[in-house]
């Protein structure tokens, strides 16, 4: 129904544009600083290993993963997954990405509350992302067939509430990612992995660009939620009419 609704495009077009721009910016920053060799000569994997030793995170293991910019830390297995362009390359971008993911490992070791809160949201978000949509559409169909019945509208509003978990998750992700980047910037300088203002600027450029993707993700989630709110609000207006 709403896939062909011009109103949906009005809500989501800004989000699509923002996501495209941030994706381009991240790749541009990564490609630029991925060609600049870090003076310490450490690859991303070597930098991560130094930070593991420095931080006493001896339970964390480093593992290779396929793809580009697929790097992540898995708190369930305590494994730091690094892509080849990060693990095996001694570049400013590589050590920045590796240190950022190590920042998540440090959060995990410290039981960082925002990280725990985000993890606790995952089951509800996984269910709500499809259940909320089904409830919204089912409520709209029911309300339409029964002349804006209160039952249909209530089901649709409940679906909006369930679907809002995605926006809450996106919001909860921001402090986790920003904190990991802040840790990475500090640790890289303190351990001597980066040196000089140019390398500091490069790390800032890469990590700040990556942070914008989470801002864009939050904007997209909020705009989609607002679209559903406007859609269901219109049902109540038809009922009053």
Secondary structure as UniProt FT lines:
FT   HELIX           2..4
FT   HELIX           6..34
FT   TURN            39..40
FT   HELIX           44..55
FT   TURN            58..59
FT   STRAND          61..65
FT   STRAND          72..74
FT   TURN            75..78
FT   STRAND          79..83
FT   HELIX           84..87
FT   HELIX           92..109
FT   TURN            110..111
FT   HELIX           113..145
FT   TURN            146..147
FT   HELIX           150..163
FT   HELIX           165..190
FT   TURN            191..192
FT   HELIX           197..240
//
